[in-house]
Structures are given as structure tokens and as C-alpha cells.
Amino acid sequence: MQAFKLKECKILRKILSTDNFKTENKNSSETKEETSLNQASANSRRCFYHQTKKIFVGSWNIGGITPPKNLDIEDWLDTQNNSADIYVLGFQEIVPLNAANVLGPQNRKVSSKWNSLIGEALNNRTPTKVVEEDKIAEPQKIYPLKEHICAEGEHGQDFQCITSRQMVGMFITIWVRCDLYHTIRHLSVSSVGCGIMGCLGNKGSISIRFYLHETSFCFICSHLASGGKEVDRRQRNVNATDILSKTIFPSGPLHDVPQKIIDHDRVIWLGDLNYRIYMPNSTTQSLIKRREWDTLLKYDQSVL
């Protein structure tokens, strides 16, 4: 991922295509304006820079099974080959979607187990301290990360959990390299329930927004309506529309932070979206074996 230049710089570089801004019949005020714009153009070339960062995004529907203590997820996270700079991991059905879990209090023991396993895999040792979920995951707040300590490990490859959030069976957790920890700003969480009665959390989304340097990111972990009928596909579209319209983040102290999903520089949607290939299963399996991806894409419900 590349960090983007400031909005002011983008505007200036669109306006000023050269260093010499030429006009005809200039008066003194126009000359002053030209000088000011040329100086701004020169400054604009110095006010941004690019960095390349790797973000690993993974999603897993657990099916309501509690992870065993010896579960090894290093292969999934591909930690042995080349670590990413940021890991965004979304889960669905970390608890069974029964009435007790949907209507009752959150069971956070399972999400804590997952965070421990992730910490062990990323750091290849006893997991680093996880930021308290309840403290950092309250919705509609912005969290200053400087309040938390991140002890950088050897070669700067230790990872720290900056936030995690659970809503019934959905769970999202974000881990960053310790040397990037203090470059993250405006961290905020917003959840939308789309399940039973159109509002409960057995279906819906957890969205997390933050800035990495000057680039805003929004990650949406969602679990949409299931079912293979046309009415189910339409309901998934309704879920997605509700998530886009109802997810709202705080604007920040200077009111310059994006509040809606689509206003962010980078938006990544992950999860169990439940969209299907709109053809018989036998035909689908045959096309997969023949690697006819273009044909499959034509019948993908998510793009129809």
C-alpha cells in the first residue's frame, strides 16, 4: 500500500501543471497571485512522500467451533515467508449463532483465545499484551494509541494488537508492526446489526477506521444473509446497502476525518458475504476443475 499525498497538494498539482504560470495582460494583483501559486507549487512537491506497506487481510468462518490450544495458524498468516506490516483478520461464527449468544451477553472468552493464538503466530513466542478490547473498542470514539506501550522486538518485527471488536459471532482484530504503532491515528469502530428483525448482530458488520501516516483506511468485516434463492441474494444486497449507509465514524477534533465508508482513501471489505455462483453446483464444480474463471465470474452473484 502506498501512502498518499495531502489533499492540498493534490489540488495544487492539478491546478499547476508547470512551474511557470503564464497569463496575458497581467496586472499587479495577478502577478502577486502567480508568485504565490508558483511558490505553493514548489512547496507541494516537498509536502508528500510515498511508502510501500504490506497489509495481510484474512477472513475465516469458524462455524461455531472453539479453537484448540495447539492450533497452528502460521501457515494461514504466512509468517515464515515474509511478514506483512499490518494484519487485518476477520472471523464469523466464532460462537454458535443460537438464541443465547444472539440475545444474551457477549462471550469474549473465544475472541480472547483467538487473539492469543494470533499473537503467538505473529511474534513466534508468548503473545504480546493485547490492548483491552472493551477499552479500545467502544463505538464512536477516537483512540490515542500513545496511551499504550508497544515494546519493539528484534528487527522491528514484533506485532501489537491495536484494536479488536466482537459482535455476536463476528470478530475483527488488527495487528501492526511495533515500529508503525505510533504512525496510526484516528482509530475508531462502528458496528451495524442486520440480522434478526433487521438489527440484531448475528448478521451485519464491524468497521474499523484509522489513518496510517496520511492515508485513511476502512476495513469492513461482515457476515451477510445466507441462502441460495433470489430473495436471499436481494437480502444480501439490502444488508450491504444498510452497512454503507449506517456506518458512521466520528469526524475528529478538526472535522477533517472521513465519517462514511466511501470517503476513505482505501476501503477493504472482508468476511462471509454469502454470495453464490448462480448456476447448478455440478456445473460450477466442472468449471472450477477446468479453471474457467471468466465464465464463473459472469455468474457470480456479487457482480450481477
C-alpha positions in Angstrom: 0.0 0.0 0.0 1.2 3.5 -0.8 0.7 6.5 1.4 -1.0 9.3 -0.4 -0.1 13.0 -0.5 -2.1 15.5 1.3 -5.3 16.8 -0.3 -4.0 20.3 -0.5 -1.0 19.0 -2.5 -3.3 17.0 -4.8 -5.4 20.1 -5.6 -2.3 22.3 -6.2 -0.7 19.8 -8.5 -3.9 19.6 -10.6 -4.1 23.4 -10.9 -0.4 24.0 -11.6 0.9 21.8 -14.4 4.2 23.7 -14.7 6.4 25.9 -12.6 5.8 28.9 -14.8 2.2 30.0 -14.7 1.7 32.2 -17.8 -1.1 34.6 -18.5 -1.7 37.6 -20.8 -2.2 41.2 -19.7 -1.4 40.6 -16.0 -1.9 43.4 -13.5 0.0 43.7 -10.2 -2.5 41.6 -8.3 -2.3 38.8 -10.8 1.4 38.9 -10.6 1.3 38.5 -6.9 -1.2 35.7 -7.2 1.1 34.0 -9.8 4.1 34.3 -7.4 2.1 32.8 -4.6 0.8 29.9 -6.7 4.3 29.2 -8.0 5.7 29.1 -4.5 2.8 26.9 -3.4 3.6 24.6 -6.3 7.2 24.3 -5.3 6.2 23.6 -1.7 3.6 21.0 -2.9 6.5 18.9 -4.3 8.0 18.7 -0.8 5.0 18.0 1.3 4.3 14.4 0.4 6.2 11.2 0.1 5.4 7.6 -0.7 6.0 4.4 1.3 5.1 0.8 0.4 3.5 -1.2 3.1 2.1 -4.8 3.0 -1.3 -5.4 4.5 -2.5 -9.0 5.1 -6.3 -9.4 5.1 -7.8 -12.7 6.0 -11.3 -13.9 6.7 -12.5 -17.2 8.3 -15.9 -18.6 9.1 -15.2 -20.8 12.1 -18.6 -22.5 12.2 -19.1 -22.0 16.0 -16.1 -24.2 16.9 -13.8 -23.1 19.8 -10.1 -23.1 18.7 -7.9 -25.8 20.3 -4.9 -24.6 22.3 -2.4 -26.2 19.9 -4.0 -24.7 16.7 -1.2 -23.5 14.4 -2.2 -20.6 12.2 1.3 -19.6 11.0 0.7 -21.2 7.6 -2.5 -19.2 7.2 -0.8 -15.9 8.1 2.3 -16.9 6.0 4.6 -15.7 8.7 7.6 -17.8 7.7 8.0 -16.4 4.2 7.5 -12.7 4.5 5.7 -10.8 7.2 3.2 -8.1 6.3 3.3 -4.7 8.1 -0.3 -4.9 9.2 -2.6 -7.9 9.7 -6.4 -7.4 9.5 -8.2 -10.6 10.4 -11.9 -11.1 10.4 -13.9 -14.0 11.7 -17.5 -15.1 11.5 -19.4 -17.5 13.8 -16.7 -17.7 16.5 -19.6 -18.7 18.7 -22.7 -20.7 17.6 -25.5 -18.4 16.4 -28.1 -19.6 18.8 -30.6 -17.5 20.8 -28.4 -17.4 23.9 -25.5 -15.9 22.0 -27.5 -13.6 19.8 -29.7 -12.2 22.5 -27.5 -12.7 25.6 -24.2 -11.0 26.8 -21.1 -11.3 24.6 -18.9 -14.4 25.2 -15.5 -12.8 24.9 -13.5 -15.9 26.0 -13.4 -17.2 22.5 -12.2 -13.9 20.9 -9.5 -13.7 23.6 -8.3 -17.2 22.6 -8.1 -16.1 19.0 -6.1 -13.1 19.9 -3.7 -15.2 21.9 -3.2 -17.6 19.0 -2.7 -14.7 16.6 -0.1 -13.1 18.9 1.8 -16.3 19.2 1.8 -16.8 15.5 2.9 -13.3 14.6 5.5 -13.0 17.3 6.5 -16.7 17.3 6.6 -16.7 21.1 4.3 -15.8 24.1 1.9 -13.3 22.7 2.4 -9.6 23.4 -0.1 -7.8 25.6 -3.3 -7.2 23.8 -4.9 -3.8 24.1 -8.0 -4.3 26.3 -10.9 -4.9 23.9 -13.6 -3.2 25.9 -11.5 -0.1 26.4 -10.4 0.4 22.8 -13.5 -0.9 21.0 -16.2 1.4 22.3 -18.0 2.7 19.2 -18.0 6.3 18.1 -14.7 7.3 19.8 -11.2 8.1 18.6 -8.4 6.4 20.5 -4.9 7.9 21.1 -2.6 5.0 20.7 0.2 6.8 22.6 -1.6 5.7 25.8 -0.5 2.1 25.2 3.1 0.7 25.3 4.5 -1.3 22.4 7.9 -2.8 23.1 9.6 -3.2 19.8 11.2 -6.6 19.3 14.3 -7.6 17.4 14.4 -6.2 13.8 11.2 -4.3 14.5 9.1 -7.4 13.6 7.1 -7.8 16.8 3.4 -7.1 16.3 0.9 -5.4 18.6 -2.9 -5.6 18.6 -4.2 -2.1 18.2 -7.9 -3.0 18.4 -10.3 -5.9 18.4 -14.0 -6.0 18.4 -16.7 -8.7 18.7 -20.4 -8.5 17.8 -22.1 -11.9 18.5 -20.2 -14.3 16.2 -18.3 -11.6 14.2 -14.8 -10.7 15.3 -12.2 -8.4 13.8 -8.7 -7.9 15.1 -5.9 -5.7 13.7 -2.2 -6.1 14.5 0.6 -3.8 13.4 4.4 -3.9 13.5 5.7 -2.0 16.5 7.7 0.4 14.5 4.4 1.6 12.8 2.4 1.7 16.0 2.7 5.4 16.6 2.0 6.3 13.0 -1.6 5.2 13.3 -4.2 7.9 14.2 -7.9 8.4 14.4 -8.7 4.8 15.2 -12.5 4.3 15.5 -15.0 1.4 15.4 -18.6 1.4 14.1 -20.9 -1.7 14.1 -24.1 -2.3 12.3 -26.6 -5.1 13.0 -28.5 -6.5 10.1 -29.7 -9.8 11.5 -33.0 -10.8 13.2 -35.6 -8.0 13.0 -33.1 -6.2 10.8 -31.0 -5.0 13.7 -29.5 -7.9 15.8 -25.8 -8.8 15.4 -26.0 -12.3 14.1 -25.6 -10.6 10.7 -24.1 -7.2 9.9 -20.7 -5.6 10.1 -17.9 -4.3 12.3 -16.0 -1.5 10.6 -12.6 -0.1 11.7 -11.2 3.2 10.5 -7.7 4.5 11.0 -5.0 6.6 9.4 -1.6 5.2 8.5 0.5 8.3 8.1 -1.7 10.5 5.8 -3.8 7.7 4.2 -7.2 6.7 5.6 -8.2 3.1 5.7 -11.5 1.5 6.4 -11.9 -2.3 6.9 -15.4 -3.8 7.0 -15.7 -7.3 8.4 -19.2 -8.5 7.6 -21.5 -11.5 7.6 -24.4 -11.1 5.2 -27.6 -13.1 4.9 -27.3 -16.7 3.8 -29.4 -18.8 1.4 -29.2 -19.7 -2.3 -32.5 -18.2 -3.6 -33.0 -15.0 -5.4 -34.8 -13.4 -2.4 -31.7 -14.2 -0.4 -29.4 -12.5 -2.9 -31.6 -9.4 -2.7 -31.4 -9.5 1.1 -27.6 -9.6 0.9 -27.7 -6.5 -1.2 -30.0 -4.9 1.4 -27.5 -5.8 4.1 -24.7 -4.2 2.1 -26.7 -1.1 1.5 -27.5 -0.8 5.2 -23.9 -1.2 6.1 -22.8 1.5 3.7 -25.5 4.0 4.9 -25.5 3.3 8.6 -21.7 3.0 9.3 -20.7 6.4 10.7 -17.4 7.4 12.3 -16.7 10.5 14.4 -15.3 13.4 12.4 -12.4 14.1 14.8 -11.4 17.3 16.6 -10.7 19.2 13.4 -13.7 17.7 11.5 -11.3 16.7 8.7 -11.6 12.9 9.2 -13.9 10.9 6.9 -17.1 9.7 8.5 -18.6 7.4 5.8 -17.1 4.2 4.4 -16.8 5.5 0.9 -15.0 8.7 2.0 -11.8 6.8 2.9 -8.7 6.6 0.7 -8.7 2.8 0.9 -11.7 0.6 1.6 -11.3 -3.2 2.1 -14.4 -5.3 2.6 -13.9 -8.8 4.0 -16.0 -11.5 5.6 -18.5 -14.2 4.7 -20.6 -12.3 2.2 -22.5 -15.4 1.2 -22.8 -14.5 -2.4 -23.0 -17.6 -4.6 -22.2 -18.8 -8.2 -25.6 -18.6 -9.8 -25.6 -22.0 -11.5 -26.0 -25.7 -10.5 -23.3 -27.0 -8.2 -22.2 -29.7 -10.6 -21.7 -27.1 -13.4 -19.8 -24.9 -11.0 -17.5 -27.7 -9.9 -16.8 -28.6 -13.5 -15.9 -25.1 -14.4 -13.6 -24.9 -11.4 -11.8 -28.0 -12.4 -11.3 -26.6 -15.9 -10.2 -23.2 -14.4 -12.7 -21.3 -16.4 -12.6 -18.3 -14.1 -14.1 -15.8 -16.6 -17.2 -17.9 -17.1 -17.6 -18.3 -13.3 -17.3 -14.6 -12.8 -20.2 -14.0 -15.2 -22.4 -15.9 -12.8 -21.0 -14.5 -9.5 -24.0 -13.0 -7.6 -21.8 -10.3 -6.1 -21.2 -8.7 -9.6 -24.6 -9.5 -11.2 
